[in-house]
Amino acid sequence: MLRTRLRPMLMLICSMVIFGTVGIFRAWIPLPSGLLAFSRGVIGAAVLSVPAILQRKKTDGASVKKRLPLLLISGAMIGVNWILLFEAYRYTSVSTATLCYYMAPVFVIAASPLVLREKLTAKKTVCLLCAVAGMLPVSGVLGESESRPSVKGVLFGLGAAALYAGVILINKRLTDVPATVRTPVQIGAAALAALPYVLLTDGMEYSVLDAKGLLLLLFMGAVHTGAAYLLYFAAIPHLSAQTAAIFSYVDPVTALLLSAVLLHEKIGFYGLIGAALILGAALLSELEINFKKNKKKT
């Protein structure tokens, strides 16, 4: 039993470690956020299209056509989400931007009663309040003025989190579309959504890239967007929801550790408290704990 679960667990961990390095790579690629999001989407969609084409005979074309508007809307939200996240990395530290971004599950909790007609339980209410409390030290309100993160960076991070929460909610309505088909369509739509912003701002200016920057860009598109999503979706069907939820937090932990080691970022004492509140609340909200059942077993 353990052997059958070990491979998907390792695949999920690998995908989370890759996702956790996005902020580091953004710091090393000297492209504007819009152009970086567009490039990531184009390269990632090309990589993700390969398994979609190979499995096209297993795909229900009618369900894809029916869900196409939602696929395109959610894809556009991913594109804007990337731009905001890259701007958050630009204006504040990777650690602060990552913690702001991990408010997404909390936003889902807040929106669920209205969007999904789900009841806001006591546990979810506590998680919501803890995460909001955690944002106070992370945003720098409780820190020294010279060490406070950029307000603009924090707002960009929270904006990215809100959009990603929207994508999560929309994806709950797209369960009839296979992930191998849904993802390349959404990533392609993300690139298309970023294109007008690119053309209206900095344009297709790749001349700032040297050979190293170009390789990093190709790596971000092919690995961070292509391979990581493939690993993630290959692993998820073989793991329980709780296992997937727990291992998904390899992503922010990786980002926090690498930002400290490679970028020499310091999160501070209050920041650590905020990180514990945000990540703890987000994780607890995803875990289904039935204390009554556990009590009966003991």
Secondary structure, 3 states (H helix, E strand, C coil): CHHHHHHHHHHHHHHHHHHHCHHHHHHHCCCCHHHHHHHHHHHHHHHHHHHHHHCHHHCCHHHHHHHHHHHHHHHHHHHHHHHHHHHHHHHCCHHHHHHHHCCHHHHHHHHHHHHCCCCCCHHHHHHHHHHHHHHHHHCCCCCCHHHCCCHHHHHHHHHHHHHHHHHHHHHCCCCCCCHHHHHHHHHHHHHHHHHHHHHHCCCCCCCCCCHHHHHHHHHHHHHHHHHHHHHHHHHHHHCCHHHHHHHCCHHHHHHHHHHHHHCCCCCHHHHHHHHHHHHHHHHHHHCCCCHHHHHHHC
